[in-house]
Amino acid sequence: MTERGPLKLGFLMFPGFPMACLTSAIEPLRAANEITGRREFTWTLVAETSAPVKSSAEIGFDPDTTLGEAEGLDHLYLISPPTAEFADPRRSPAKLRWLDRTGVTLGAFSGGIFPLARAGLLDGKACSVHWCYEAAFKADFPGVEAREVTILREGRRITASGAGAVFDLMLRLIEERLGRDCMTEVACWFQHPFVRDADASQKVPVARCAGTTDSLPVAIREAIRLFETHVEDPLRIPDVAAAVGLSGRHFERMFKRETGQSPLRYYHYLRLMKARQRVLYSNDSLREIAASVGYMTSSPMIRHYTEFFGVSPREERRLTQTIRRSPVRVEAAE
């Protein structure tokens, strides 16, 4: 019987990539190798060039290979911020498409869905989108189905919404290859409290409230879902109350008791949060952003945005872009 080789994973890093996603991928694989005493998994750090790539934590990582030279991989995952662009917008997407044609499983962690979609590799597919990038992603890629699940595996496309989801995904790969006992031992090594189902919904914070939406009563959760799905065309609060089967007064009281704010103020804040996502993670004009969150013109949105966040959208975008353009300095290893 032929001995199987290790599962070979590559991680394509873009400048500013979330370091927690990378460590959440590698550490459980390392633990599985140690527990079994075999190299069941190998991993390769990949970048578009051979230069060190600086992570979100301002720590530089030396790639093992460039994307152009990457070969022999079973899986390749893109890790990036949502603003990532290809350094070589012609060759790099073409190489990813070639890898896809050769049978490599392609995926993305966190903001890595943005360059994966730009390469045309999510066309007609669904992907897991982190709730804080959802508005910007939907605006840029209306043809891709964005889902607020932690992990989405669709054929040879695998997307995970954040570092915790990446850890869960690696546990699933360990279970499939080595069995549930090994997976459980790896989880216990890291005191990982539980393994979520692949289709588990993301934990989403209740705006300006120390809690998550899944902890709210059903009627309030449904009201928030209606708010979320009617950002561009805002609903009347009495209509939302009726839709969840509550009188207007009861709805107001219950909503404020559970969230600490009135439904109208919550809805207003939610729309501005969606606007903020597009200010930070897209190049859309303020006029386009205002229209996308239910404002007829940009002036009132800018005024409300500044009142809520303490900075104007133009200034916040400028400051964020300045930080992203800061020069990267990586110390040589001793």
DAWOBEL-V686412 format. One line per field, one symbol per residue. ss: DSSP state (A for helix, B for strand, O for the rest). A space follows every 10 residues. Layout:
ss: ???
//
This chain:
ss: OOOOOOBBBB BBBOOOOOAA AAAAAAAAAA AAAAAAOOOO BBBBBBBOOO OOBBOOOOOB BOOOBBAAAO OOOOBBBBBB OOOOOOOOOO AAAAAAAAAA AOOOBBBBBB OAAAAAAAOO OOOOOBBBOO OOOAAAAAAA OOOOBBBOBO BBBBOOBBBB OOAAAAAAAA AAAAAAAAOA AAAAAAAAAO OOOOOOOOOO BOOOBOOOOO OBAAAOOAAA AAAAAAAAAO OOOOOOAAAA AAAOOOOAAA AAAAAAAAAO OOAAAAAAAA AAAAAAAAAA AOOOOAAAAA AAOOOOOAAA AAAAAAAAAO OOAAAAAAAA AAAAOOOOOO OOOO
//
